């Protein structure tokens, strides 16, 4: 099975100069775990919900929030994004993708074209869902 058959093509992206407030809003609105960061049209990095929450105060949006806490939301995403990316192309097999997840200890795999533009994304959660559905299908036969 090719990764192009199972990757998400509905990409949630930010520009490298967008702030953490915008990232937090996207994570909260879309209930996702990864945002692709672009520099123009090219993939520049990835930010995870874990990356974001490591850099924010736990008091954000509570009665204990201080000015310093809310100022953290003004930091730019490029300051905390992961730039050391493991990517693949749409012709990658699902088995090859699983090996990339295992070998590099990553939680998502951006799928790019020849111009280094993102065309899809797949996460370890997607892989588990696919394996679980295949297993359930076998059990029902």
N, C-alpha and C positions, 0 to 999 in steps of 0.2 A: 504494500500500500504506500502510495506517495504522500508526502507531507502536505502537498497542495490539496489533497482531498479532505483533510481534517483541520488545517490551520484556520484560525480566525482571520477573516479579511476585513472585518470592521475594526479598524485601528483607532486607538485613542492615542493622540500625540500632543506634545507640547514643543514649543521652541526653546532653545537653550537659554534664552533670556527671560523666559516666563518665571514667575515666582512660585514659592512653595504653597502659597495660598491657592493658586490656581490648580496645582497638583492635588492638594487636599480635597478641593471641591470635586475634581474629576474622580478621585478614588471613592469619595463618599457617594457621589451621584450614580456612578456606573457599577459600583460594587466589584471592582477589578483589583488586581494585585500588581500589574505592571503597566507602565506608561513609556512609550517610545519617545525619545527626545531627538528632535530634528535640528539640524543646522542648515537652513534652506530646505531643500528636498532630501538631503542625505541623512542617514541615520548617524547620530552623534553619540547616543548613549541610551541607557535604560534606567529608570528609577522605579524602585519597588515600594509598595506600601510600607515595608519594614524600613527601607532607607529613610523614607519620609518621617516616620514616627520616631526613629532614633534621633532625629534632629529637631523635633518639636517638643515643647514642654507638655507634660501630662495635664497641665492646668488650662490649656487652650479650650475656650468655649465653656469654662466653668466660672463660678463666682470667685475663684481664687486666681484667675488669670491676671497677670501684671502687664504693664506696657512692654517690658522686656520679652515676655512670653509671646505677645502678639507681634512684636517686631521680627521674631524669627520667621514668621510667614512671609516676610519681604525678601528673604534670601532667594537667590536665583537657583533654578534647578541644576544648572551646570556645575554648581559648587558641590553637589552631593551625588550626582548621577554616576553610574558605573560606565566608564569609557572603554574598559578592556572587554570588548564584546566577543562572544562566540555567536556566529551567525551561520545560516545555511541558505540554500536556494530551494526553489519549489520542487526540484527533482529529487531531493533527498528522500530516502525511504524512511518509513516509521522506525524500522530497526536501527538505522544509522542515527536518527534523532535520539533514540533512547540511549545509544552509546555516548553521544555528545552530552546528554544530561548527566549520565553517570561519570564520565571521565572528567568533566569540568565542574561538577557540583553546581550546576546552574538551575534556576527555577523557571526560566523562559528561554525560548529560542526564536529570535527575530528571523524572519524569512525575507531576504533581500533580492533585488534584481541585479543586473550587471552594473548599474550606475550607483549601487549601494543605497538604493531607495527601498524603504520597507514596503513589502507587499502582503505581509501576513505575520502572524505570531502564533506560537504554540507554547503552552506551559506544561509543567509536569502534571498539573491537575487534569489537563486535557488528555494526556497520555494514560493516566490511571482510568479515566472515564471510558476511553476507547477499549482498553484491556478488559475492564469490568463488563462492558456491554458485549464484547466478543465472547467472554466466558459465559454470561447469562444466555446468550444465543445458543451456545453449545449445549448447555444444560437443558434447554427447552426442546431439543431434538430427541 
